[in-house]
Amino acid sequence: MQNKRMKAVAATLAAIIIAGGFSFNAQASGIVADMPGAGISVVLNDTVLASSEEKAEENTTEVENKTEKTEIIEDTEESGASVSENEAPVVKSEYEDVAIAQVTNYVNLRSAPNEEGEILGKLYNNSAATIIGTEGDWYKIKSGTVDGYVKAEFVVTGADAEKLAEEVGHRTATVNTETLKVRNEAGLDASVQTLIPIGESYDVVEELDGWVKIAVDTDIEGYVSADYVDLETEFVEAESIEEEKARLAEEERLRKEAEEAARKADEAAAKKKAASEAKSSESTASSSSESSSSVAPAAPAASAPASGNRAAIVNYALQFVGNPYVAGGTSLTNGADCSGFTYSVFGDCGISIPRDSRSQAAGGTPVDLSAIQPGDLLFYSNGSTINHVALYIGNGQVVHASTAKTGIKISSYNYRTPCKAVTYIR
């Protein structure tokens, strides 16, 4: 550093003298400079010398500071450390703090990181949690409404969790604009299949540059602008002990209500059938006694659908939410398609309706879309023919068997544009 300082002083003095246009013979800090200048020899007085020395010292300090900064940067680069302004931003994986249960049925979440801790809830197989911390071989996690501890051996994390998330996670696109167009292709020139409303979520089939392909139902998939949907991966979460008790109690209540509704519907259907048969017998007897009459006996009147309790039908249907979608199926527990679901719900409540959606739409009593009631059926088309049906449950919502990924679910009644409504309830 001493050599650098010296060179800086000499250079400074030289610049001052040359700018003055004269030569001098001066001694400053042990340095003697002899420079010719137009035949004039001048000895700098104390004031000039002092001034020159002050300026030299200022310039020396500035050069020294710059030199030190340069050396710091060089040392930093040599040590392998990075300079913050040149660092690329670190993108955190959305699965970095995720733990996914891998158990036969469920693993308990406890109040302490040991097996003596109170059981706070259950994390079912393939359910996910957010890791808050680690204590020994236990993770402290948060899942749903439960904060607790789970043994690390019962969950997967990191790269394993990210890979598993593709299988057990549910990737959804939620509409964030008032009304969004679903198009046949990824482009503004593509034709529109249907309209979907704000707040409704759909399965993601594929993510493209600027576009997202979604499944509205099994019969309709299309593209929406990525700017107007919020993408996220949903997982099944833990259930607290209190939530489990409430769920089981509600399921039992709905089961009893459904059984009672079905019993009453069966009784009503049996009474109507008996009355119809009695009337038919009376008509036949009357015709036989009047042998002179050539009029044929009247045919039995068609059996009218049994009157159903709308609330009971809706409650019965709701207990199957979450059960699987199976093309061609009619099982409310093992799997049904859209019309198989409504066919079985109404059938179990004593009301006979056709099997497929188009026949169901043609067979009921038409209802204006502005006057629908719980228990009515809503129908949807793919632009040309009806190919999906849902049961209206009130409050602007329907329950329906949607896709193989979502199964039987609840949606807004206009999660796609409805085209018709009918009722089978009197």
RODO-2510 file (C-alpha; in nm, 4 decimals, decimal comma):
residues 426
     n   res          X          Y          Z
     1     m     0,0000     0,0000     0,0000
     2     q     0,2946     0,2356     0,0663
     3     n     0,4073     0,2231    -0,2991
     4     k     0,0524     0,2983    -0,4155
     5     r     0,0330     0,5968    -0,1856
     6     m     0,3633     0,7294    -0,3092
     7     k     0,2714     0,7033    -0,6723
     8     a    -0,0532     0,8828    -0,6051
     9     v     0,1265     1,1786    -0,4363
    10     a     0,3843     1,2127    -0,7112
    11     a     0,1188     1,2030    -0,9776
    12     t    -0,0823     1,4674    -0,7952
    13     l     0,2109     1,7063    -0,7627
    14     a     0,3041     1,6584    -1,1251
    15     a    -0,0479     1,7412    -1,2344
    16     i    -0,0487     2,0630    -1,0292
    17     i     0,2866     2,1799    -1,1623
    18     i     0,2224     2,0957    -1,5256
    19     a    -0,1078     2,2801    -1,5080
    20     g     0,0847     2,5915    -1,3862
    21     g     0,3233     2,5848    -1,6819
    22     f     0,6495     2,6194    -1,4822
    23     s     0,9418     2,4139    -1,3524
    24     f     1,0403     2,3767    -0,9911
    25     n     1,2837     2,2161    -0,7583
    26     a     1,0926     2,1075    -0,4494
    27     q     1,1224     1,8552    -0,1717
    28     a     0,8058     1,7120    -0,0311
    29     s     0,7923     1,4117     0,1981
    30     g     1,1425     1,3151     0,0830
    31     i     1,0567     1,3247    -0,2865
    32     v     1,2555     1,5555    -0,5134
    33     a     1,1117     1,6523    -0,8511
    34     d     1,3022     1,8485    -1,1133
    35     m     1,1028     1,9602    -1,4075
    36     p     1,2062     2,2193    -1,6712
    37     g     0,9582     2,4879    -1,7600
    38     a     1,0183     2,7824    -2,0017
    39     g     1,3596     2,8703    -1,8513
    40     i     1,2076     2,9773    -1,5191
    41     s     1,3069     2,8190    -1,1897
    42     v     1,0624     2,8587    -0,9053
    43     v     1,0792     2,7276    -0,5498
    44     l     0,7334     2,6603    -0,4066
    45     n     0,6666     2,8570    -0,0900
    46     d     0,5249     2,6949     0,2236
    47     t     0,1645     2,7933     0,1451
    48     v     0,1679     2,6452    -0,2022
    49     l     0,3456     2,3350    -0,0796
    50     a     0,1030     2,2876     0,2071
    51     s    -0,1893     2,3283    -0,0278
    52     s    -0,0407     2,0786    -0,2659
    53     e     0,0240     1,8333     0,0121
    54     e    -0,3395     1,8590     0,1349
    55     k    -0,4743     1,7908    -0,2132
    56     a    -0,2279     1,5078    -0,2561
    57     e    -0,3382     1,3578     0,0752
    58     e    -0,7125     1,3820    -0,0274
    59     n    -0,6398     1,2128    -0,3593
    60     t    -0,4244     0,9547    -0,1844
    61     t    -0,7082     0,8712     0,0559
    62     e    -0,9565     0,8407    -0,2310
    63     v    -0,7195     0,6131    -0,4249
    64     e    -0,6523     0,4111    -0,1106
    65     n    -1,0233     0,3661    -0,0431
    66     k    -1,0891     0,2587    -0,4011
    67     t    -0,7922     0,0219    -0,3821
    68     e    -0,9193    -0,1314    -0,0579
    69     k    -1,2690    -0,1779    -0,2076
    70     t    -1,1136    -0,3456    -0,5106
    71     e    -0,9104    -0,5719    -0,2861
    72     i    -1,2255    -0,6642    -0,0845
    73     i    -1,4124    -0,7603    -0,4004
    74     e    -1,1104    -0,9577    -0,5250
    75     d    -1,0776    -1,1355    -0,1898
    76     t    -1,4506    -1,2132    -0,1902
    77     e    -1,4342    -1,3615    -0,5382
    78     e    -1,1225    -1,5606    -0,4504
    79     s    -1,2900    -1,7037    -0,1383
    80     g    -1,5844    -1,8305    -0,3427
    81     a    -1,8414    -1,6036    -0,1762
    82     s    -2,1046    -1,4474    -0,4010
    83     v    -2,1847    -1,0801    -0,4438
    84     s    -2,5511    -1,0240    -0,3528
    85     e    -2,6438    -0,8082    -0,6503
    86     n    -2,5262    -1,0808    -0,8891
    87     e    -2,7126    -1,3638    -0,7166
    88     a    -3,0061    -1,5239    -0,9002
    89     p    -3,3280    -1,5303    -0,6933
    90     v    -3,3902    -1,8642    -0,5249
    91     v    -3,7298    -2,0076    -0,6217
    92     k    -3,8751    -2,2112    -0,3375
    93     s    -4,0572    -2,5287    -0,4352
    94     e    -4,4215    -2,5300    -0,3294
    95     y    -4,3583    -2,8783    -0,1886
    96     e    -4,0460    -2,7916     0,0132
    97     d    -4,2267    -2,7977     0,3492
    98     v    -4,4863    -3,0612     0,2576
    99     a    -4,5137    -3,3999     0,4278
   100     i    -4,7447    -3,6671     0,2835
   101     a    -4,8604    -3,9629     0,4940
   102     q    -4,7758    -4,3093     0,3673
   103     v    -4,9587    -4,5499     0,5960
   104     t    -5,2130    -4,8306     0,5692
   105     n    -5,5015    -4,6226     0,7036
   106     y    -5,4007    -4,3251     0,9185
   107     v    -5,1357    -4,2031     1,1598
   108     n    -5,2163    -4,0224     1,4854
   109     l    -5,1216    -3,6594     1,5391
   110     r    -5,0114    -3,6047     1,8987
   111     s    -4,9697    -3,3104     2,1334
   112     a    -4,6040    -3,3969     2,2054
   113     p    -4,3192    -3,5628     2,0102
   114     n    -4,3658    -3,8993     2,1766
   115     e    -4,6173    -4,1810     2,1839
   116     e    -4,7527    -4,0676     2,5210
   117     g    -4,8774    -3,7402     2,3743
   118     e    -5,2535    -3,6832     2,3525
   119     i    -5,4085    -3,7798     2,0177
   120     l    -5,5318    -3,4585     1,8568
   121     g    -5,6358    -3,5925     1,5176
   122     k    -5,5703    -3,8332     1,2329
   123     l    -5,3628    -3,7886     0,9171
   124     y    -5,5022    -4,0364     0,6657
   125     n    -5,2992    -4,2120     0,3973
   126     n    -5,1934    -3,9733     0,1150
   127     s    -5,3080    -3,6747     0,3226
   128     a    -5,0683    -3,3814     0,3442
   129     a    -4,9351    -3,1471     0,6094
   130     t    -4,7045    -2,8472     0,6347
   131     i    -4,3861    -2,9046     0,8319
   132     i    -4,3350    -2,6407     1,1017
   133     g    -4,0307    -2,7889     1,2757
   134     t    -3,8369    -3,1010     1,3707
   135     e    -3,7796    -3,2563     1,7127
   136     g    -3,5703    -3,5711     1,7018
   137     d    -3,7401    -3,8221     1,4768
   138     w    -4,0724    -3,6366     1,4933
   139     y    -4,2087    -3,3567     1,2733
   140     k    -4,4216    -3,0780     1,4104
   141     i    -4,6854    -3,0220     1,1444
   142     k    -5,0003    -2,8299     1,0631
   143     s    -5,2770    -2,9951     0,8625
   144     g    -5,6312    -2,8652     0,8421
   145     t    -5,7230    -2,7405     1,1888
   146     v    -5,4706    -2,9637     1,3661
   147     d    -5,1254    -2,8626     1,4923
   148     g    -4,9386    -3,1621     1,6274
   149     y    -4,6533    -3,4089     1,6032
   150     v    -4,6147    -3,7058     1,3700
   151     k    -4,3332    -3,9586     1,3605
   152     a    -4,1105    -3,8953     1,0576
   153     e    -4,1142    -4,2586     0,9459
   154     f    -4,4833    -4,2351     0,8550
   155     v    -4,4501    -3,9474     0,6055
   156     v    -4,2438    -3,8650     0,2973
   157     t    -4,0876    -3,5250     0,2312
   158     g    -3,8661    -3,3405    -0,0164
   159     a    -3,8264    -3,4873    -0,3637
   160     d    -4,0302    -3,7945    -0,2683
   161     a    -4,3213    -3,5765    -0,1573
   162     e    -4,3008    -3,3673    -0,4746
   163     k    -4,3152    -3,6797    -0,6909
   164     l    -4,6020    -3,8292    -0,4886
   165     a    -4,7917    -3,4990    -0,5025
   166     e    -4,8445    -3,5487    -0,8752
   167     e    -5,0404    -3,8646    -0,7956
   168     v    -5,2297    -3,7752    -0,4785
   169     g    -5,2547    -3,3977    -0,5115
   170     h    -5,5491    -3,2342    -0,6814
   171     r    -5,4364    -2,9581    -0,9179
   172     t    -5,7126    -2,7036    -0,9628
   173     a    -5,7789    -2,3790    -1,1459
   174     t    -6,0102    -2,1331    -0,9697
   175     v    -6,1739    -1,8625    -1,1796
   176     n    -6,0823    -1,5110    -1,0634
   177     t    -6,2904    -1,3089    -1,3104
   178     e    -6,6679    -1,2596    -1,3304
   179     t    -6,7286    -1,4868    -1,6291
   180     l    -6,4672    -1,6876    -1,8174
   181     k    -6,4895    -1,8486    -2,1615
   182     v    -6,3891    -2,2113    -2,2081
   183     r    -6,2537    -2,2597    -2,5612
   184     n    -6,1983    -2,5643    -2,7839
   185     e    -5,8348    -2,4720    -2,8443
   186     a    -5,5694    -2,2592    -2,6777
   187     g    -5,6275    -1,9323    -2,8593
   188     l    -5,8554    -1,6305    -2,8670
   189     d    -5,9858    -1,7312    -3,2090
   190     a    -6,1052    -2,0743    -3,0895
   191     s    -6,4769    -2,1358    -3,0454
   192     v    -6,6362    -2,1086    -2,7003
   193     q    -6,7810    -2,4254    -2,5470
   194     t    -6,9330    -2,2812    -2,2309
   195     l    -6,9027    -2,0042    -1,9725
   196     i    -6,7849    -2,0577    -1,6156
   197     p    -6,8310    -1,8260    -1,3150
   198     i    -6,5979    -1,6572    -1,0682
   199     g    -6,4944    -1,8642    -0,7668
   200     e    -6,5606    -2,2039    -0,9247
   201     s    -6,2731    -2,4554    -0,9306
   202     y    -6,1953    -2,7106    -1,2025
   203     d    -5,9517    -2,9970    -1,2537
   204     v    -5,6347    -2,9029    -1,4404
   205     v    -5,5624    -3,1363    -1,7324
   206     e    -5,2629    -2,9529    -1,8760
   207     e    -5,0717    -2,6272    -1,8231
   208     l    -4,9461    -2,4459    -2,1321
   209     d    -4,7809    -2,1116    -2,1993
   210     g    -5,0568    -1,8642    -2,1188
   211     w    -5,3356    -2,1261    -2,1235
   212     v    -5,4699    -2,3939    -1,8934
   213     k    -5,6686    -2,6952    -2,0087
   214     i    -5,9421    -2,7825    -1,7592
   215     a    -6,2030    -3,0567    -1,7192
   216     v    -6,5459    -2,9068    -1,6633
   217     d    -6,7107    -3,2520    -1,6638
   218     t    -6,6304    -3,5840    -1,8274
   219     d    -6,8065    -3,4652    -2,1408
   220     i    -6,6334    -3,1301    -2,1745
   221     e    -6,2696    -3,0201    -2,1549
   222     g    -6,1403    -2,6892    -2,2808
   223     y    -5,8869    -2,4084    -2,2527
   224     v    -5,8983    -2,0941    -2,0409
   225     s    -5,6574    -1,8036    -2,0188
   226     a    -5,4027    -1,8541    -1,7403
   227     d    -5,4402    -1,4853    -1,6489
   228     y    -5,7912    -1,5438    -1,5173
   229     v    -5,7425    -1,8516    -1,2984
   230     d    -5,5521    -1,9169    -0,9763
   231     l    -5,3629    -2,2465    -0,9809
   232     e    -5,2988    -2,4550    -0,6717
   233     t    -5,2490    -2,8125    -0,5591
   234     e    -5,5010    -2,9341    -0,3039
   235     f    -5,4486    -3,2255    -0,0684
   236     v    -5,6665    -3,4127     0,1748
   237     e    -5,5794    -3,2820     0,5215
   238     a    -5,5932    -3,4144     0,8762
   239     e    -5,9170    -3,4489     1,0693
   240     s    -5,9316    -3,3491     1,4325
   241     i    -6,0953    -3,5805     1,6863
   242     e    -6,3805    -3,3289     1,7248
   243     e    -6,4298    -3,3093     1,3485
   244     e    -6,4345    -3,6874     1,3212
   245     k    -6,7052    -3,7156     1,5890
   246     a    -6,9157    -3,4454     1,4192
   247     r    -6,8775    -3,6112     1,0792
   248     l    -6,9827    -3,9521     1,2049
   249     a    -7,2835    -3,8041     1,3860
   250     e    -7,3919    -3,6151     1,0731
   251     e    -7,3539    -3,9235     0,8554
   252     e    -7,5716    -4,1198     1,0960
   253     r    -7,8367    -3,8469     1,0971
   254     l    -7,8465    -3,8345     0,7177
   255     r    -7,8626    -4,2121     0,6983
   256     k    -8,1662    -4,2239     0,9258
   257     e    -8,3392    -3,9419     0,7376
   258     a    -8,2774    -4,1152     0,4074
   259     e    -8,4124    -4,4443     0,5405
   260     e    -8,7241    -4,2704     0,6679
   261     a    -8,7741    -4,0867     0,3379
   262     a    -8,7352    -4,4103     0,1439
   263     r    -8,9814    -4,5888     0,3769
   264     k    -9,2452    -4,3178     0,3328
   265     a    -9,1915    -4,3134    -0,0432
   266     d    -9,2349    -4,6910    -0,0587
   267     e    -9,5560    -4,6685     0,1440
   268     a    -9,6929    -4,3946    -0,0809
   269     a    -9,6068    -4,5912    -0,3940
   270     a    -9,7692    -4,9046    -0,2542
   271     k   -10,0896    -4,7170    -0,1690
   272     k   -10,1086    -4,5630    -0,5142
   273     k   -10,0538    -4,9007    -0,6761
   274     a   -10,3235    -5,0615    -0,4605
   275     a   -10,5676    -4,7812    -0,5405
   276     s   -10,4943    -4,8125    -0,9110
   277     e   -10,5450    -5,1903    -0,9051
   278     a   -10,8712    -5,1526    -0,7116
   279     k   -11,0002    -4,9000    -0,9587
   280     s   -10,9045    -5,1266    -1,2466
   281     s   -11,0890    -5,4207    -1,0880
   282     e   -11,4038    -5,2134    -1,0363
   283     s   -11,3934    -5,1001    -1,3967
   284     t   -11,3604    -5,4603    -1,5216
   285     a   -11,6504    -5,5814    -1,3047
   286     s   -11,8734    -5,2995    -1,4218
   287     s   -11,7975    -5,3755    -1,7854
   288     s   -11,8800    -5,7474    -1,7432
   289     s   -12,2204    -5,6770    -1,5836
   290     e   -12,3213    -5,4533    -1,8715
   291     s   -12,3012    -5,7131    -2,1460
   292     s   -12,4880    -5,4929    -2,3881
   293     s   -12,2134    -5,2360    -2,3800
   294     s   -11,9572    -5,2500    -2,6536
   295     v   -11,7202    -5,0087    -2,4839
   296     a   -11,3837    -5,1654    -2,3891
   297     p   -11,2678    -5,1366    -2,0279
   298     a   -11,0578    -4,8341    -1,9540
   299     a   -10,6841    -4,8941    -1,9262
   300     p   -10,5298    -4,8456    -1,5819
   301     a   -10,4024    -4,4966    -1,5292
   302     a   -10,0249    -4,4617    -1,5413
   303     s    -9,8688    -4,4791    -1,1983
   304     a    -9,7683    -4,1258    -1,1006
   305     p    -9,4339    -4,0732    -0,9290
   306     a    -9,4644    -4,0833    -0,5543
   307     s    -9,4570    -3,7441    -0,3891
   308     g    -9,1142    -3,6967    -0,2339
   309     n    -8,9790    -3,4792     0,0430
   310     r    -8,7375    -3,2434    -0,1308
   311     a    -8,5161    -3,1970     0,1742
   312     a    -8,4981    -3,5721     0,2330
   313     i    -8,3968    -3,6373    -0,1284
   314     v    -8,1271    -3,3704    -0,1129
   315     n    -7,9924    -3,4953     0,2206
   316     y    -7,9865    -3,8501     0,0908
   317     a    -7,7879    -3,7452    -0,2166
   318     l    -7,5384    -3,5410    -0,0133
   319     q    -7,4220    -3,8353     0,1924
   320     f    -7,2536    -3,9782    -0,1186
   321     v    -7,0351    -3,6732    -0,1884
   322     g    -6,6755    -3,7881    -0,2359
   323     n    -6,7681    -4,1297    -0,3694
   324     p    -6,6234    -4,2288    -0,7080
   325     y    -6,7340    -4,1526    -1,0603
   326     v    -6,7608    -4,4626    -1,2776
   327     a    -6,8763    -4,4440    -1,6390
   328     g    -7,1932    -4,6491    -1,6808
   329     g    -7,2223    -4,7039    -1,3046
   330     t    -7,5304    -4,6651    -1,0859
   331     s    -7,3830    -4,7501    -0,7449
   332     l    -7,3944    -4,4587    -0,5022
   333     t    -7,1118    -4,6136    -0,3000
   334     n    -6,8923    -4,7931    -0,5529
   335     g    -6,9341    -4,5540    -0,8451
   336     a    -7,1873    -4,3896    -1,0727
   337     d    -7,1890    -4,1574    -1,3708
   338     c    -7,3953    -3,8379    -1,3728
   339     s    -7,7297    -3,9882    -1,4752
   340     g    -7,6601    -4,3098    -1,2834
   341     f    -7,6240    -4,0954    -0,9705
   342     t    -7,9588    -3,9146    -1,0125
   343     y    -8,1281    -4,2370    -1,1268
   344     s    -8,0238    -4,4192    -0,8075
   345     v    -8,0926    -4,1278    -0,5710
   346     f    -8,4485    -4,0922    -0,6985
   347     g    -8,4979    -4,4674    -0,7218
   348     d    -8,3937    -4,5171    -0,3580
   349     c    -8,6456    -4,2483    -0,2620
   350     g    -8,9263    -4,4264    -0,4463
   351     i    -8,9304    -4,2159    -0,7629
   352     s    -8,8688    -4,3883    -1,0952
   353     i    -8,6880    -4,1847    -1,3602
   354     p    -8,5148    -4,2800    -1,6894
   355     r    -8,1531    -4,3967    -1,6859
   356     d    -7,9698    -4,1514    -1,9184
   357     s    -7,9508    -3,7722    -1,8977
   358     r    -8,1299    -3,6962    -2,2252
   359     s    -8,4222    -3,9206    -2,1305
   360     q    -8,4318    -3,7692    -1,7816
   361     a    -8,4523    -3,4231    -1,9376
   362     a    -8,7366    -3,5315    -2,1669
   363     g    -8,9334    -3,7230    -1,9042
   364     g    -8,9739    -3,4689    -1,6247
   365     t    -9,1955    -3,1641    -1,5926
   366     p    -9,0091    -2,8597    -1,7302
   367     v    -8,9173    -2,5897    -1,4782
   368     d    -8,7993    -2,2378    -1,5555
   369     l    -8,4349    -2,1965    -1,4591
   370     s    -8,5301    -1,8938    -1,2496
   371     a    -8,7776    -2,0997    -1,0457
   372     i    -8,5795    -2,4153    -0,9634
   373     q    -8,6221    -2,5769    -0,6222
   374     p    -8,4155    -2,8286    -0,4236
   375     g    -8,4704    -3,1722    -0,5726
   376     d    -8,5079    -3,0498    -0,9318
   377     l    -8,2715    -3,1729    -1,2014
   378     l    -8,0511    -2,9376    -1,4035
   379     f    -7,9142    -3,0331    -1,7446
   380     y    -7,6095    -2,9216    -1,9413
   381     s    -7,5042    -2,9616    -2,3033
   382     n    -7,1770    -2,9629    -2,4930
   383     g    -7,3205    -2,7141    -2,7383
   384     s    -7,5498    -2,9472    -2,9305
   385     t    -7,7003    -3,2220    -2,7122
   386     i    -7,7682    -3,2704    -2,3413
   387     n    -7,5022    -3,4926    -2,1883
   388     h    -7,4829    -3,4063    -1,8177
   389     v    -7,7276    -3,3860    -1,5274
   390     a    -7,7037    -3,2572    -1,1700
   391     l    -7,9371    -3,2419    -0,8696
   392     y    -8,0177    -2,8935    -0,7431
   393     i    -7,9712    -2,8739    -0,3642
   394     g    -8,0552    -2,5064    -0,3029
   395     n    -7,8464    -2,1960    -0,2325
   396     g    -7,7287    -2,1862    -0,5934
   397     q    -7,5587    -2,5280    -0,5727
   398     v    -7,5884    -2,8734    -0,7285
   399     v    -7,4545    -3,2164    -0,6393
   400     h    -7,3417    -3,4360    -0,9272
   401     a    -7,1075    -3,7116    -1,0413
   402     s    -6,8567    -3,4981    -1,2293
   403     t    -6,5273    -3,6610    -1,3324
   404     a    -6,3194    -3,9655    -1,2503
   405     k    -6,0816    -3,7421    -1,0551
   406     t    -6,3374    -3,5548    -0,8445
   407     g    -6,6140    -3,8132    -0,8197
   408     i    -6,9448    -3,7002    -0,6695
   409     k    -6,9088    -3,3348    -0,5736
   410     i    -7,0893    -3,0093    -0,5011
   411     s    -7,0652    -2,7207    -0,7487
   412     s    -7,2336    -2,3904    -0,8242
   413     y    -7,5444    -2,4525    -1,0324
   414     n    -7,3851    -2,2460    -1,3118
   415     y    -7,0374    -2,4012    -1,2883
   416     r    -7,1130    -2,4409    -1,6579
   417     t    -7,4094    -2,2951    -1,8417
   418     p    -7,7306    -2,4928    -1,7648
   419     c    -7,9712    -2,5379    -2,0551
   420     k    -8,2784    -2,7002    -1,8959
   421     a    -8,4433    -2,7910    -1,5653
   422     v    -8,7143    -3,0466    -1,4869
   423     t    -8,8808    -3,1869    -1,1765
   424     y    -9,0033    -3,5334    -1,0877
   425     i    -9,1378    -3,4262    -0,7486
   426     r    -9,5079    -3,3466    -0,6938
***
